[in-house]
Amino acid sequence: MSVSASLDESSVVVEPGGEAELPVQVLNSGTTVEECRFEVVGPCAAWTTVEPETLSLYPGATGTAVLRLRPPRSPETAPGEIPLGLRVVPTSEHSETTVLERGVTVRPFTEVTSELVPRGSNSAWRGRHKVAVDNRGNTPLTVALSARGATERAKTAFEPAELTIPPGEAKFATLKVRPAKRLWRGTPVTHPFQAVVTPRMGDGQDPYEPVVLDGSYEQQAILPRWLPRALAAAVLVAALLVGFWYALLRPTVRSAAREAITPQAVESAVKQGDKESSGGQDGQQGGRQGASGGGGQDGGQDSGSAGPGGDKSRGPSDGSSAGPGEPGGPAVPTSARVQVRDTVGGGAAERTAYTVPEGKIFELTDIVVQNPQGDAGTLVISSDDGQLLNLALENFRDSDYHFVTPIQVPAKGKVTISVSCREVGRPVKAPAPSQCSESLFLGGKISATKADG
């Protein structure tokens, strides 16, 4: 081998972002002029250069090249001993390549950046901030978080109070500022503070100055400034409405009530009273006659001598009243309830809610429909005369209808409910049902049909 090379034996320690030099000696022990070139291999090759890149040596001559080490100041540059390899390749005989190896020590470094977001907060109850800590060094970093500068009227607390951050990463902590006393009304109070990020250095590392972040929390009043004005305005509007009622509406209502008492209305009321008084007297008189007839001789004769065509053969026609449900009798309140279930995708499910008895008339005044599950689909209420209501289930949960003029359903007529389920609803905090479920309630009065003639 005509070419030999050696690296300087002195230790090499380099800091990221800095520079170090390592000499290499090359000897040409051959009899001809030799040129050799240098190739850096290993993890250091990305940030190591050789100056000059080639050497030309006469026989017996010695040359020197310099390796310049410039590791970048970034988290990707790992600290510790890094292997360095150098190839010395003669251009005339590639087979006689010389490989030199040694270690280079890269020092650890610490670089911390931090940010307070937001710098200022405002609230009536507490201030909330985020502290972002970014480790731009090449070793894991532990930082302690603290706050200072807060007055006795506010307290600060970090969650968590310590962070361990890998190289090249960032982590967050929450800073809460709580006022000692509540501010119900008045001018907002500002509480300034400082968030301090203190790195904890390991053995052999240089101390690092803490990062100080300025921030503030503005404590606002719980009751807004406009509230007293709004209350005063509400009282004023209420007073105006009361005055408007007594000044305009109340006299108008009284006048309408007086105008409603017409002579015709008074005469009709008097006649109605006379009829009721006459009916009561007739009833009392008939009762006295019945009592005297049953206890005396005339009563016995009357009961025995009644003949065809005689007046005594007829029952009492005056003073008698018809029973409930009889022709001319009072209407009887009636109600009915029915529940309908239907599955999705099938035909409409129909049920009869009420069937009017023979010889009766049902006066429908109230309808209440319920959709407790929140189903979607169509609900139709019908009678013999056609549809009464056609409703979309998704538009209601409970809905009621009341009619001033009753809907009359004739004898043997039916009131039906039909449900077509499109989607089954789901009640809050309850298992999901498998079918649509709706309910119908009917209310009204039933009376007998009037007798012919």
ZAMARGU-4260 file (C-alpha; in steps of 0.2 Angstrom, whole numbers, plus 5000, padded with zeros to 4 digits):
<rodrens>
0) 5000/5000/5000 | 5008/5016/4994 | 4996/5028/5003 | 4993/5029/5022 | 4983/5041/5033
5) 4979/5045/5051 | 4967/5056/5061 | 4973/5067/5075 | 4971/5058/5092 | 4964/5074/5102
10) 4946/5073/5108 | 4933/5082/5098 | 4918/5090/5107 | 4907/5100/5097 | 4891/5110/5101
15) 4876/5110/5090 | 4877/5126/5080 | 4895/5127/5083 | 4911/5121/5073 | 4926/5109/5076
20) 4941/5104/5066 | 4950/5088/5065 | 4966/5086/5055 | 4970/5071/5044 | 4988/5066/5039
25) 4991/5057/5022 | 5008/5050/5018 | 5013/5044/5000 | 5026/5030/5003 | 5026/5025/4984
30) 5038/5029/4970 | 5025/5039/4959 | 5015/5054/4962 | 4998/5049/4970 | 4981/5058/4971
35) 4969/5054/4984 | 4951/5060/4988 | 4941/5060/5004 | 4924/5053/5008 | 4915/5055/5025
40) 4903/5041/5030 | 4892/5038/5045 | 4880/5049/5055 | 4891/5064/5054 | 4892/5064/5035
45) 4877/5076/5033 | 4886/5090/5043 | 4905/5086/5040 | 4916/5093/5025 | 4934/5090/5021
50) 4945/5104/5015 | 4953/5101/5002 | 4943/5087/4995 | 4958/5080/4986 | 4977/5079/4989
55) 4991/5076/4976 | 5007/5070/4984 | 5024/5067/4977 | 5034/5051/4982 | 5038/5052/5001
60) 5028/5068/5003 | 5015/5071/5017 | 4999/5081/5016 | 4986/5087/5028 | 4967/5089/5026
65) 4955/5096/5039 | 4938/5089/5043 | 4926/5103/5048 | 4912/5097/5059 | 4896/5109/5059
70) 4881/5100/5068 | 4865/5110/5066 | 4856/5117/5081 | 4840/5107/5080 | 4831/5094/5090
75) 4836/5081/5077 | 4855/5082/5082 | 4856/5069/5095 | 4868/5072/5110 | 4882/5060/5115
80) 4896/5051/5105 | 4893/5050/5087 | 4904/5038/5076 | 4914/5047/5062 | 4921/5037/5047
85) 4933/5044/5034 | 4938/5035/5018 | 4955/5040/5009 | 4953/5033/4991 | 4969/5034/4980
90) 4964/5038/4962 | 4976/5025/4954 | 4972/5010/4965 | 4955/5010/4972 | 4958/4993/4980
95) 4970/5001/4993 | 4956/5012/5001 | 4960/5017/5019 | 4946/5019/5031 | 4948/5029/5047
100) 4936/5029/5062 | 4934/5038/5078 | 4920/5046/5089 | 4914/5064/5090 | 4905/5070/5106
105) 4890/5081/5102 | 4885/5092/5117 | 4867/5093/5123 | 4859/5110/5122 | 4843/5118/5129
110) 4831/5130/5120 | 4814/5134/5126 | 4800/5145/5119 | 4784/5148/5127 | 4768/5158/5123
115) 4752/5163/5133 | 4736/5162/5124 | 4726/5173/5126 | 4737/5186/5134 | 4721/5195/5141
120) 4704/5187/5147 | 4688/5194/5154 | 4674/5186/5163 | 4663/5188/5178 | 4668/5171/5186
125) 4686/5166/5181 | 4700/5169/5168 | 4706/5154/5158 | 4723/5154/5148 | 4734/5142/5139
130) 4753/5141/5141 | 4761/5133/5126 | 4779/5127/5130 | 4790/5121/5115 | 4806/5111/5118
135) 4818/5116/5103 | 4833/5108/5112 | 4840/5090/5108 | 4836/5082/5125 | 4820/5079/5135
140) 4816/5094/5145 | 4806/5096/5162 | 4799/5113/5166 | 4790/5120/5181 | 4776/5132/5179
145) 4772/5145/5191 | 4763/5162/5192 | 4768/5178/5201 | 4762/5196/5202 | 4744/5192/5206
150) 4736/5202/5220 | 4727/5196/5235 | 4711/5199/5226 | 4715/5185/5213 | 4723/5168/5214
155) 4731/5158/5200 | 4734/5140/5198 | 4742/5129/5184 | 4735/5112/5178 | 4747/5103/5177
160) 4761/5112/5187 | 4775/5103/5178 | 4778/5097/5160 | 4790/5084/5153 | 4793/5088/5134
165) 4802/5077/5122 | 4814/5086/5110 | 4806/5095/5095 | 4788/5094/5103 | 4776/5106/5112
170) 4764/5103/5127 | 4751/5114/5134 | 4745/5118/5152 | 4730/5128/5158 | 4731/5143/5169
175) 4716/5148/5179 | 4714/5165/5188 | 4700/5166/5201 | 4694/5182/5209 | 4693/5181/5228
180) 4677/5191/5229 | 4662/5192/5217 | 4659/5209/5208 | 4641/5211/5207 | 4640/5228/5199
185) 4652/5242/5195 | 4668/5245/5185 | 4678/5230/5179 | 4694/5226/5189 | 4710/5221/5181
190) 4721/5208/5189 | 4739/5208/5181 | 4750/5192/5182 | 4766/5184/5175 | 4767/5166/5170
195) 4785/5159/5173 | 4791/5144/5164 | 4807/5137/5173 | 4817/5123/5164 | 4825/5110/5176
200) 4842/5106/5170 | 4851/5090/5172 | 4869/5086/5177 | 4882/5094/5166 | 4870/5106/5158
205) 4871/5125/5159 | 4858/5134/5169 | 4844/5142/5158 | 4835/5158/5161 | 4816/5156/5165
210) 4804/5162/5152 | 4792/5175/5159 | 4775/5179/5151 | 4764/5194/5155 | 4746/5192/5156
215) 4730/5200/5163 | 4712/5195/5169 | 4698/5208/5168 | 4685/5204/5181 | 4668/5210/5175
220) 4652/5213/5185 | 4640/5199/5186 | 4625/5211/5184 | 4627/5220/5167 | 4626/5239/5167
225) 4611/5240/5156 | 4600/5229/5169 | 4594/5244/5179 | 4589/5254/5164 | 4580/5238/5157
230) 4571/5236/5173 | 4566/5254/5174 | 4560/5253/5156 | 4550/5238/5160 | 4541/5246/5175
235) 4538/5261/5164 | 4530/5250/5150 | 4519/5241/5163 | 4513/5257/5170 | 4509/5264/5152
240) 4499/5247/5149 | 4489/5249/5165 | 4485/5267/5161 | 4480/5262/5143 | 4468/5249/5151
245) 4460/5261/5163 | 4459/5275/5151 | 4453/5267/5135 | 4449/5248/5136 | 4440/5247/5152
250) 4427/5261/5147 | 4424/5252/5130 | 4421/5235/5139 | 4408/5243/5151 | 4400/5252/5136
255) 4398/5236/5126 | 4391/5227/5142 | 4378/5241/5144 | 4373/5240/5125 | 4371/5222/5126
260) 4356/5224/5139 | 4343/5228/5126 | 4324/5229/5130 | 4322/5213/5120 | 4335/5204/5131
265) 4326/5210/5147 | 4309/5204/5140 | 4316/5187/5135 | 4324/5185/5153 | 4307/5190/5161
270) 4297/5177/5150 | 4310/5163/5154 | 4308/5167/5173 | 4289/5166/5172 | 4290/5149/5163
275) 4301/5142/5177 | 4289/5149/5190 | 4274/5142/5182 | 4281/5125/5180 | 4286/5125/5198
280) 4268/5129/5204 | 4260/5116/5192 | 4272/5103/5199 | 4267/5108/5217 | 4248/5108/5213
285) 4249/5091/5204 | 4258/5084/5219 | 4245/5090/5231 | 4231/5083/5220 | 4240/5066/5219
290) 4241/5066/5238 | 4223/5070/5241 | 4217/5057/5228 | 4227/5043/5235 | 4221/5046/5253
295) 4202/5050/5250 | 4187/5042/5243 | 4188/5052/5227 | 4204/5045/5223 | 4198/5027/5224
300) 4183/5032/5213 | 4194/5040/5200 | 4206/5025/5199 | 4191/5013/5197 | 4180/5023/5186
305) 4193/5027/5172 | 4185/5022/5156 | 4189/5023/5137 | 4190/5040/5131 | 4190/5047/5149
310) 4203/5060/5154 | 4207/5050/5170 | 4214/5036/5160 | 4228/5047/5154 | 4244/5048/5164
315) 4251/5065/5170 | 4257/5075/5155 | 4261/5091/5163 | 4276/5093/5175 | 4284/5077/5170
320) 4302/5077/5163 | 4311/5066/5151 | 4326/5055/5157 | 4344/5056/5151 | 4346/5050/5133
325) 4327/5050/5130 | 4319/5061/5117 | 4319/5079/5123 | 4330/5074/5138 | 4347/5082/5142
330) 4363/5077/5133 | 4375/5065/5142 | 4394/5069/5142 | 4403/5055/5134 | 4421/5051/5131
335) 4432/5038/5122 | 4450/5033/5121 | 4460/5022/5109 | 4478/5018/5105 | 4485/5013/5088
340) 4502/5005/5084 | 4509/5003/5067 | 4526/4996/5060 | 4536/5005/5047 | 4534/5000/5029
345) 4517/4992/5031 | 4500/4998/5027 | 4490/5011/5038 | 4484/5004/5054 | 4465/5009/5058
350) 4455/5007/5073 | 4437/5013/5078 | 4438/5025/5092 | 4419/5026/5095 | 4403/5019/5088
355) 4387/5029/5091 | 4373/5018/5098 | 4356/5016/5088 | 4344/5030/5091 | 4357/5042/5097
360) 4367/5057/5091 | 4385/5060/5096 | 4390/5079/5097 | 4409/5079/5096 | 4417/5094/5104
365) 4435/5089/5110 | 4449/5079/5101 | 4466/5076/5109 | 4479/5067/5100 | 4496/5061/5107
370) 4512/5056/5099 | 4523/5053/5115 | 4538/5044/5105 | 4540/5058/5093 | 4536/5047/5078
375) 4535/5053/5060 | 4521/5048/5048 | 4502/5053/5045 | 4487/5052/5057 | 4470/5054/5050
380) 4454/5055/5060 | 4438/5052/5051 | 4419/5050/5053 | 4406/5044/5041 | 4405/5061/5033
385) 4424/5061/5029 | 4440/5066/5036 | 4440/5077/5052 | 4459/5080/5054 | 4474/5075/5044
390) 4490/5078/5054 | 4509/5075/5051 | 4516/5066/5067 | 4532/5075/5066 | 4523/5092/5069
395) 4517/5088/5087 | 4519/5078/5103 | 4502/5083/5111 | 4489/5092/5102 | 4471/5096/5106
400) 4456/5103/5097 | 4440/5111/5104 | 4425/5115/5093 | 4412/5128/5098 | 4400/5121/5085
405) 4400/5102/5089 | 4403/5089/5075 | 4387/5078/5074 | 4389/5060/5071 | 4373/5051/5067
410) 4367/5035/5075 | 4378/5019/5071 | 4391/5031/5064 | 4409/5028/5068 | 4424/5039/5073
415) 4440/5031/5067 | 4459/5034/5068 | 4471/5029/5055 | 4490/5029/5057 | 4503/5027/5044
420) 4521/5025/5051 | 4536/5032/5042 | 4549/5032/5055 | 4548/5027/5073 | 4553/5040/5086
425) 4564/5038/5102 | 4559/5045/5119 | 4572/5054/5129 | 4582/5042/5140 | 4572/5027/5135
430) 4574/5011/5125 | 4570/5013/5106 | 4553/5006/5102 | 4549/4995/5087 | 4533/5003/5082
435) 4524/5019/5081 | 4512/5022/5095 | 4498/5036/5095 | 4483/5039/5106 | 4466/5048/5103
440) 4454/5055/5115 | 4437/5060/5111 | 4425/5070/5121 | 4407/5076/5118 | 4389/5073/5122
445) 4377/5060/5117 | 4358/5063/5116 | 4343/5054/5108 | 4336/5058/5091 | 4320/5069/5091
450) 4304/5059/5089 | 4295/5061/5073 | 4279/5071/5073
</rodrens>
